[in-house]
Amino acid sequence: MANSIFTPLYFANYFVDQVQDAKNKVVDTFVFDDKIKASIKDFVEAQRDFTKQVNRTTNEVAELTAVTIKEMAEKTVKAAKI
């Protein structure tokens, strides 16, 4: 799976983009004041950046946890054979 572009992180970020794009479309449709519209869109982009960073961090922690558990299991098997 590591060699594929379709990783869990890809799908998580894809979902974030879909939600944030929908928010921007709602703003474009219903907000007519340009100053308010720009402010809301900046906020939506800040949400997008923050959420994607959380996704990256969570993905890194999950990968590190999986590697650590695998290494511990291999060491346990080696120790049990001795």
Secondary structure, 3 states (H helix, E strand, C coil): CCCCCCCHHHHHHHHHHHHHHHHHHHHHHHCCCHHHHHHHHHHHHHHHHHHHHHHHHHHHHHHHHHHHHHHHHHHHHHHHHC
